[in-house]
Amino acid sequence: MKRHIFLVLILLASLHTLAVGPDTTRKPNHADSLRGFLGPLRSCYDIRFYHLDIKIDPETKYISGNNTITFTVVTPMADMQLDLFANMKIDSILYGKARLSYKRDGNAVFVHFPKKLKSLENIRIVCWYSGKPVKAKNAPWDGGFTWTHDTLGRPWAAVSCQGTGASLWWPNKDHQSDEPDSMLISIHVPNGLQDISNGRLLRAYPDKDGYTGFDWFVKNPINNYDVTVNIGHFAHFSDHFNNLTLDFYVLPEYLSQAKKQFTQAKTMLACFTKYFGPYPFPEDGYKLVQSPYLGMEHQSAIAYGNHFTNGYLGTDLSDSGLGLSWDYIIVHESAHEWFGNNITTNDIADSWVHESFATYAESLYVEYLYGYEKGQRYLLGMRKKIENTESCIPLYGVNQDGPLDIYYKGANILNTVRHIISNDSTWFHILKGLNQTFRHKTVDGSQIINYISTESGLNLSKVFEQYLHYAAIPRLEYRFTIDGHQIQYKWITDVRDFEMPARFIVGKQVIAVSPESSGWKTLTLPKNINSDQVKIDTDTYYITTQKD
């Protein structure tokens, strides 16, 4: 779900209060550049493996331990950049038995090796650290830990950090472009509590100091913000979808509700398997974990806090009524397993890839349940939340996320592209092909656009450019000739030489046309049709119109 939802309703007791999205108008600063820019001190090495091994004390809200970082040298280097928030203390950085020197610039850590490392060398360093990580003020829309207690007073804690950065709680190369090939997550919590993290549980074992260790292994590549911990006293039950294991962890008092609500996971998996292809991480399994905040798409361990209700905390974000028959968090967050986790963008500025597809997936879920027409109605209901005040793609290289429009506008863009292609066999082949071609990879948004264009046989670059890079959507300007027997039309867009199909509904007939931005084109109407019987399809195409 990332951090952006329009008109977010937070359920607090019996009241709904409006949450505020992130400030996308803030100018990037030096710290943003250090986080967002893939400079030479980052591109010089490629992460291969992390072993995060830490103790977490929920009562003192304190973390201590280390991260072993294994990487391959890409270009000869004596210095590298790691990331760890400035409020977290680095105790030491070890290379073998040697203690490496380092300098800090805010949340960036510049590590120096005593001699230059050669290309293709495989290097392992261990970063020991400790401290109290940032506490989330309004998770998951801002990053940090949520520390609370369950109804019996036992500690219950979880982390969410997309956008803010995984480096708020563990040292890493905090850039989406570089994922480890696999990862071991060892979390130590006080006896009587559990940790649920990504991947498969290898073992749970007693420590000597009143703590219990939990080792989780992630076999597949994973982006940094997806790495998670969920600390609490959980009840567990399981199921299967084909050969995929499904594991569910909830507070014991909600077990009966969860067993009923989480049956929707199998329907969701059937739907997305149909449209997107097989679940991308079968080796790591699929989990839903009850969390003290609304939700997050943590890979193979989806955070769930929707109170075991349908809709979005009992509301329908599309206002179509169709969102109240299924659980928003199960569907939207799980859609990110395909778009966001399987396919991850190199730069957070391309978050439209994650959110547009995941929000569009909601409409496909409605279509899967109730048919095409209701899926389209769900998308139409989203439009009232679209703002169209800024580009969907902010600046690259400064850790700047897209605006709210990457959700509902993004979903309607994709629906428009579906109808431009006008062949559902091709469209759904493209959706599956994206997940096969870019399986477990990081991408630029342009690669997604180029793939859709190539596979559809249509040059859609200017279509995506207008919708994503400019605030305004295409406007179809039209006028009737004096005798009323012809209609003239053209696109008004920011992009020059813009071309995109449109459809006129003439009486009971649907006529496809190909307007351009370079000049008027003309359609001759049947003699028995007058101008009052002509409409423009603004349902399947997300456009505006203006009569000249």
Residue, then its C-alpha position, 0 to 999 in steps of 0.5 A: m500500500k506504500r504510504h499514500i492513500f487518499l482520504v485515509l480513514i483511521l479507525l480509532a474507537s468508534l471514530h474515523t479521522l482523516a490522515v494526511g498524505p506525505d508532503t510531495t512539495r518539499k524541496p529535496n535537500h542534501a540528505d535526500s540526495l545521499r539517500g536517493f542518488l546512486g553515486p559512485l560510492r554505492s554503484c561500486y559494489d553489488i549486495r549479495f547477502y545480508h545476515l541481520d542478527i539483532k536483539i529487540d527489547p520492546e519495553t525499552k524500544y532498543i535494538s542491538g546487534n549486527n548486520t553482516i554484509t556480503f557484496t561483490v566489488v563492481t569497480p575498484m574501491a577503497d571507500m563505500q557508502l552504507d546507510l544508517f539513521a544518525n540516531m542509531k549508533i555504530d559500535s564498529i565495522l569489522y572486515g575480518k579482524a580489522r576495524l574499519s574507519y568511517k565517517r558519518d554525514g547525517n544518515a549516510v556512513f562512508v566506510h574506508f578500507p585500508k587498501k583498494l579492493k579489486s573488481l569481482e572480489n567478494i567481501r564481507i563486513v560486519c556492522w555492529y550497531s545499537g539504539k532506539p529506532v524512529k517511532a512511527k507517528n502514523a504508521p504506515w504513512d510515515g516510517g518507524f516502529t509501532w510499539t504497543h501492547d495487546t489486550l492482555g498487556r503483552p508487547w506487540a510491535a512491528v516496523s514499516c519503513q517504505g520511503t523513510g528507509a530501512s536504514l532507520w532500523w538496520p544498516n544497509k545499502d538503502h537504495q531500491s536498485d540493489e537487492p540481496d540475492s537472499m537474506l537471513i534474518s535473526i531476531h531475538v525477543p524476550n521469552g514468551l514473545q515471537d518474531i514473524s519475519n520474511g521467508r521461512l522459519l529455520r529454527a526458534y531457539p532459547d538464548k542464555d539471557g531470557y531471550t528467544g531467537f528466531d531465524w528466518f531465511v529469505k531465499n529470493p531477492i528482497n528489497n530493503y523496505d520489505v524486510t520486517v519484524n512482527i513481535g508479539h504473542f501470536a496464534h498460528f494456523s495454515d492452509h495451502f493454495n495448490n502447492l503454496t503454503l499459506d501461514f497466518y499469525v494473529l493475536p489469539e483473541y482474534l483467531s476465530q475471526a481470522k480463520k473466517q476472514f483469511t479464507q479470502a487469501k485463496t480467492m485473491l491468489a486464484c485471481f492474481t495467478k490468473y491475471f499476473g501469473p504464479y505467486p512469485f515467491p513460492e520458496d518463501g511461502y505466503k503469510l498474513v501477519q496481524s499488525p498494530y497498523l493498517g498494512m504493508e506489502h512486506q514480501s512473503a509476510i504481509a502486514y495486516g491490520n484491517h480489523f478483520t472487516n471487508g473494505y478499507l476499515g469498513t469503508d469503500l474507497s471507490d464509493s461504488g459499493l463494490g469494495l465492501s464485499w472483500d478485504y482491501i488489505i488482503v487484496h491490495e497489499s498482496a497485489h504488491e507481491w507481483f508489482g512492487n516485490n517481484i518487480t521493484t523500481n530502481d528509483i522510488a520516483d517510479s513508484w507509479v509502477h508499484e501503486s498503479f498496478a496494485t490499485y488496478a489489481e483491485s478492479l481486476y479482483v472485482e472483475y474476477l468476482y462479479g464480471y467486467e462491467k462491475g470492475q469498470r464501475y469500481l474504477l470509475g468510482m475511484r476517479k473522484k479522488i484523483e487530483n491532477t495537480e502535479s506529475c505522477i513522477p517527481l525528481y529522480g535521485v533524491n528519494q522523492d516518492g510520487p503523489l497520491d495520484i499514482y494510486y487511482k489515476g494510475a489505475n485508470i491510466l492502465n485501464t485506458v491502456r487496456h482499452i487502447i490495446s483493445n484486445d484482452s488476450t494481449w493485455f493479460h498476456i502483457l500483465k503475465g509477461l511483465n512478471q515473467t520478464f522482470r521476475h525478481k528484478t529491479v527496473d526503471g519505469s521506462q522499461i515497463i512502458n517499453y515492454i507494454s509498447t513492444e508486446s502490444g505492437l503500439n507506441l504508447s510512449k507519448v500516452f504514458e508521457q502525458y498521463l505520468h509526466y503532466a498533471a493534466i489528462p488528455r482533453l478531447e476538443y470537438r465541434f459540430t459543423i453547421d449542418g450537424h452532419q459532421i463532428q470535428y475533433k482533436w487532442i489538447t495535450d502537453v505532449r506534442d504530436f500526441e496520438m491516442p484512440a477515442r470512441f464516439i457513441v453515435g446512437k447505438q453504434v460505437i465508432a473508434v476514431s484516432p484523434e491527434s494533437s496536430g490538427w482537426k480530424t472529421l467524422t461524418l455522422p449517419k444522416n438519421i443522427n443529430s448532435d444530441q445523439v453523439k456522446i464521447d466514451t469517457d468511461t473506459y478512456y480516462i479523458t476530459t472533453q470540451k465542446d468548441 
